[in-house]
Amino acid sequence: MKKIFIFAFSFLLFNFLNSLGTLRVESIKELPATHTNLEIRDADGKWAPVLILKTELKGLGFQNVSRPTKHAAEYIEGDHHYKFYMNDNQRVVKITHSDYEPLEVRILADFGINVKAQRVYEMVLTNVPEKVFINVVIISQPADAEKIIDGENLGKGQTFKLFIGKHTLKVQKEGYKSKTKTITVSESSTLFEDIKLEEIDILAVQINSVPQEATIYIDNQEQGITDKGIFKYPGTYELKLTKTDYLDINEQITIAENKSNNFAFNLIKNSGIINFSIIPVDAILKLNDAIYNERQLELKPGKYNIEVSKTGYLPISEMIEISLGKTINKTYNITKN
């Protein structure tokens, strides 16, 4: 029973804290030396540093963390600020409010300010109130269109939990023109139903490549090989073309009405060329231990170990690197042993 009580209390405390607003320090600075305190002393008997905190939020509490808090903060109504006396070398001040999560201001660690006796410091504090969530119904035509609210896709349902205030709503479905609008959620405004999408026509698209027979992928879905005509709805798609021994093409294409949706690509061979001139001409040529009779080779980029040899001759070996699209000319003249 005790464990259940502790769990329930912890759960309520968690939800309470998560429903609180947020306090945020916008700025903090040390004022010029003309601003000093020679009236109030701190817990160590030194002239207390003063924190002037600018905010219109009333009901704040202040505490010098790990040091005595000798004087209560004073709210100056006309100036909309608090005056709080700290201690010499005070590093952390805790600010509290019943409607907001506690805020510990690490003056030295986060702002690089070393608090000194007599000096006056000015802080600007902003507050973000808690968000109140209510159920909202969004009815679209067609009903199974996706609802994207403030950039987050919430799916195809109709009922959503949103906080009170303004939101950007986008409704979309393939085959329809998407619609984006601003909605204002309040206790008296929870139903949004005037969202009707307009159907759009499917469009002819032609995808060509040189050389042909490259595999086409659109949004990671295979669509056949080039050259090919397909049909797609207007929109932006990720296109990929692949072909053995060639570099992949990765492009973003936009298919739209009232334009030619023809896309052509030149594939780049994933290779470099090396030409050999070898004396004697009947010497054996090896690349990475494989024998080649040809004296012009087209190879994938990378490093290769070349060996030229013949019985009765001193062999030659060398490491070379083939670069994409580059041509290398190599001459080897091996001598008799």
C-alpha positions in Angstrom: 0.0 0.0 0.0 2.9 2.3 0.9 4.5 1.7 -2.5 1.3 2.4 -4.3 0.9 5.7 -2.5 4.5 6.7 -3.3 4.0 5.8 -6.9 0.8 7.8 -7.1 2.4 10.8 -5.4 5.4 10.6 -7.8 3.1 10.4 -10.8 1.0 13.4 -9.7 4.2 15.4 -9.0 5.6 14.5 -12.4 2.5 15.7 -14.2 2.3 18.8 -12.0 5.9 19.8 -12.9 5.3 19.1 -16.5 2.3 21.4 -16.6 4.3 24.3 -15.2 5.6 27.2 -17.3 9.2 28.0 -17.9 11.4 30.9 -16.6 14.3 32.0 -18.9 17.2 34.4 -18.4 17.4 36.6 -21.5 20.5 38.5 -20.4 22.6 39.4 -17.3 25.3 42.0 -17.0 27.3 44.0 -14.5 26.3 47.7 -14.4 29.0 50.4 -14.4 30.9 51.2 -11.2 28.7 54.3 -10.7 26.0 51.8 -9.5 27.0 50.5 -6.0 25.4 49.4 -2.8 26.7 51.0 0.4 23.5 50.4 2.5 23.0 46.7 3.0 25.5 44.1 4.1 25.6 40.4 3.1 25.9 37.4 5.3 29.7 37.9 5.6 29.4 41.5 6.7 30.5 42.9 3.3 28.5 45.3 1.3 26.0 43.1 -0.5 26.0 42.8 -4.3 22.6 43.7 -5.7 20.6 41.9 -8.4 18.1 44.0 -10.3 15.8 41.6 -12.0 13.6 43.1 -14.7 10.2 41.3 -15.3 6.5 42.0 -15.1 5.9 38.6 -13.4 5.0 39.1 -9.7 5.2 36.5 -6.9 8.8 35.4 -7.5 11.0 34.0 -4.7 14.8 34.3 -4.5 17.4 32.2 -2.7 21.2 32.4 -2.6 22.1 28.7 -3.2 24.6 27.2 -0.7 24.9 30.7 1.0 22.6 32.4 3.5 19.7 34.5 2.1 19.8 37.3 4.6 17.3 39.7 2.9 14.0 39.1 1.1 13.7 40.4 -2.4 11.7 43.6 -3.0 9.4 44.2 -6.0 9.5 47.8 -7.3 6.0 48.2 -8.8 6.6 51.3 -11.0 9.9 50.0 -12.4 8.7 46.4 -12.9 11.8 44.9 -11.3 13.0 43.1 -8.2 15.8 44.1 -6.0 17.6 41.2 -4.4 20.7 41.2 -2.2 23.2 38.5 -2.9 26.5 37.6 -1.2 30.0 38.4 -2.3 31.2 35.8 -4.8 27.7 34.3 -5.1 27.6 31.8 -7.9 24.1 30.4 -8.1 20.7 32.1 -7.4 17.5 30.1 -7.4 14.3 31.8 -8.6 10.9 30.2 -7.9 7.2 30.8 -8.7 4.1 28.7 -8.0 3.2 28.6 -11.7 6.6 28.0 -13.1 9.4 25.4 -12.8 12.2 26.5 -10.5 15.2 28.1 -12.2 18.8 28.0 -10.9 20.8 30.8 -12.5 24.5 29.8 -12.6 25.9 33.3 -12.7 29.6 32.3 -13.1 29.3 29.0 -14.9 26.8 30.0 -17.5 27.4 33.7 -17.9 31.0 34.1 -16.8 30.2 36.8 -14.3 32.1 36.8 -11.0 29.8 38.5 -8.4 31.7 41.1 -6.3 30.7 43.0 -3.2 29.0 46.4 -3.6 28.4 45.9 -7.4 25.0 46.0 -9.1 23.9 43.4 -11.7 21.0 43.6 -14.0 19.1 40.5 -15.2 16.2 40.3 -17.7 13.8 37.4 -17.1 11.1 36.2 -19.5 8.4 33.6 -18.7 6.6 31.2 -20.9 3.3 30.2 -19.3 2.1 26.6 -19.2 0.5 25.2 -22.3 -3.1 24.2 -21.8 -4.1 21.2 -24.1 -7.7 20.5 -25.3 -9.2 18.1 -27.8 -9.6 19.5 -31.3 -11.6 17.9 -34.2 -10.3 18.4 -37.8 -12.5 17.2 -40.5 -11.2 17.1 -44.1 -12.4 16.0 -47.5 -11.2 13.3 -48.2 -11.4 12.1 -44.6 -8.2 10.1 -44.7 -6.0 13.0 -45.6 -2.9 13.5 -43.4 -2.9 16.3 -40.9 0.4 18.1 -40.3 0.3 20.5 -37.4 3.3 22.8 -36.7 5.5 20.6 -38.9 4.5 17.3 -37.2 2.6 14.7 -39.1 -0.2 13.6 -36.7 -1.7 11.1 -39.1 -5.1 10.7 -40.8 -7.4 10.8 -37.7 -9.8 13.6 -36.8 -9.3 14.2 -33.1 -6.1 15.7 -31.8 -4.9 17.2 -28.5 -3.5 20.7 -29.1 -2.5 23.5 -26.8 -4.6 26.7 -26.8 -3.2 29.2 -29.3 -2.3 29.5 -33.0 -1.1 26.5 -35.1 -0.1 26.0 -38.7 -2.2 23.2 -40.2 -1.4 21.4 -43.4 -3.7 18.8 -44.9 -2.4 16.6 -47.7 -3.0 13.5 -49.7 -1.5 12.0 -52.8 -3.6 13.0 -55.8 -4.9 16.2 -54.2 -3.5 19.7 -53.8 -2.4 20.3 -50.3 -3.9 23.1 -48.2 -2.2 25.1 -45.5 -3.9 27.5 -43.1 -3.5 29.0 -39.6 -6.0 27.8 -37.0 -6.6 29.4 -33.6 -7.5 26.9 -30.9 -9.5 28.1 -27.9 -12.1 26.8 -25.5 -14.8 28.0 -27.9 -13.0 27.0 -31.1 -12.3 23.3 -31.3 -13.9 22.2 -34.6 -12.3 22.8 -38.0 -14.2 21.3 -40.9 -14.0 23.7 -43.9 -11.0 21.8 -45.3 -11.7 20.4 -48.8 -8.8 19.3 -51.0 -9.0 19.7 -54.8 -8.2 16.7 -56.9 -5.3 16.9 -59.3 -4.5 15.0 -62.5 -1.7 12.5 -62.9 1.1 13.6 -65.2 3.3 11.9 -67.8 7.0 11.8 -66.9 9.9 10.8 -69.2 13.2 9.7 -67.7 16.1 9.1 -70.0 19.8 8.4 -69.5 23.0 8.0 -71.6 23.8 5.1 -71.7 20.3 3.6 -71.4 19.2 0.7 -69.2 19.9 2.4 -65.8 17.5 1.3 -63.1 15.1 4.0 -62.0 14.1 4.5 -58.3 11.6 7.2 -57.2 11.3 7.7 -53.5 13.2 4.4 -53.1 10.6 2.5 -55.2 11.9 0.8 -58.4 10.2 2.1 -61.5 11.9 0.1 -64.3 14.9 1.1 -66.5 15.7 4.0 -68.8 14.5 5.2 -71.2 11.0 5.0 -69.7 7.8 7.0 -69.4 5.9 6.8 -66.2 2.9 8.6 -64.6 3.2 10.6 -61.3 1.2 13.1 -59.4 2.6 16.7 -59.2 5.1 17.1 -56.4 8.8 16.8 -55.5 10.4 13.3 -55.6 13.8 11.8 -54.9 15.2 10.2 -58.1 18.0 7.7 -58.2 19.5 6.0 -61.3 21.9 3.1 -61.0 23.9 1.1 -63.6 26.8 -1.3 -63.1 30.2 0.3 -63.6 28.7 3.8 -63.5 28.3 6.3 -60.7 24.8 6.6 -59.2 22.6 9.6 -60.1 20.8 11.1 -57.0 18.6 14.1 -57.9 15.5 15.8 -56.5 13.0 16.3 -59.3 9.9 18.4 -59.3 6.9 17.3 -61.4 4.4 20.1 -62.1 1.5 21.0 -64.4 2.1 23.3 -67.4 5.7 22.2 -67.9 7.6 19.5 -69.7 8.4 16.7 -67.2 11.2 15.2 -69.2 14.4 14.4 -67.3 17.7 13.4 -69.0 20.9 12.4 -67.4 24.4 11.5 -68.5 25.9 8.7 -66.5 29.6 8.9 -65.6 31.7 5.8 -65.9 33.1 4.8 -62.5 36.7 4.3 -63.9 40.0 5.8 -65.0 42.2 4.7 -67.9 45.8 3.6 -67.9 48.0 3.2 -71.0 51.1 1.0 -70.9 54.2 1.1 -73.1 56.4 -1.9 -72.2 59.7 -3.0 -73.6 60.2 -5.8 -74.4 56.6 -6.0 -75.8 56.2 -9.6 -74.8 56.8 -8.9 -71.1 54.2 -10.1 -68.6 52.0 -7.4 -67.1 50.3 -8.0 -63.8 48.0 -5.7 -61.8 47.2 -7.0 -58.2 48.6 -10.4 -59.3 46.2 -10.7 -62.3 47.8 -11.0 -65.8 46.7 -8.6 -68.5 47.5 -8.9 -72.2 45.9 -5.6 -73.1 48.0 -2.4 -72.9 45.1 -0.1 -72.3 43.0 -0.8 -69.3 39.9 0.8 -67.9 39.8 0.3 -64.1 37.8 1.4 -61.1 39.3 4.1 -59.1 41.7 2.8 -56.4 45.3 1.6 -55.8 46.9 -1.1 -57.9 50.3 -2.9 -57.6 51.9 -3.2 -61.1 54.5 -5.9 -61.9 56.3 -6.1 -65.2 58.5 -9.2 -65.7 60.1 -11.6 -68.2 62.4 -14.6 -67.7 66.0 -13.4 -67.9 65.0 -9.7 -67.2 65.0 -7.7 -64.0 61.4 -7.2 -62.9 59.8 -3.9 -62.1 57.1 -3.3 -59.5 55.2 -0.1 -58.6 52.1 1.0 -56.8 49.9 3.4 -58.7 46.5 5.1 -58.1 43.7 5.3 -60.6 41.5 8.4 -60.3 37.9 8.9 -61.5 37.9 10.1 -65.1 41.7 10.4 -65.4 44.1 8.9 -67.9 47.6 7.7 -66.9 50.4 6.8 -69.2 53.1 4.5 -67.9 56.3 3.4 -69.7 58.4 0.4 -68.5 61.7 -0.7 -70.0 63.0 -3.7 -68.2 66.6 -4.8 -68.7 68.3 -8.2 -69.0 69.5 -9.8 -65.9 
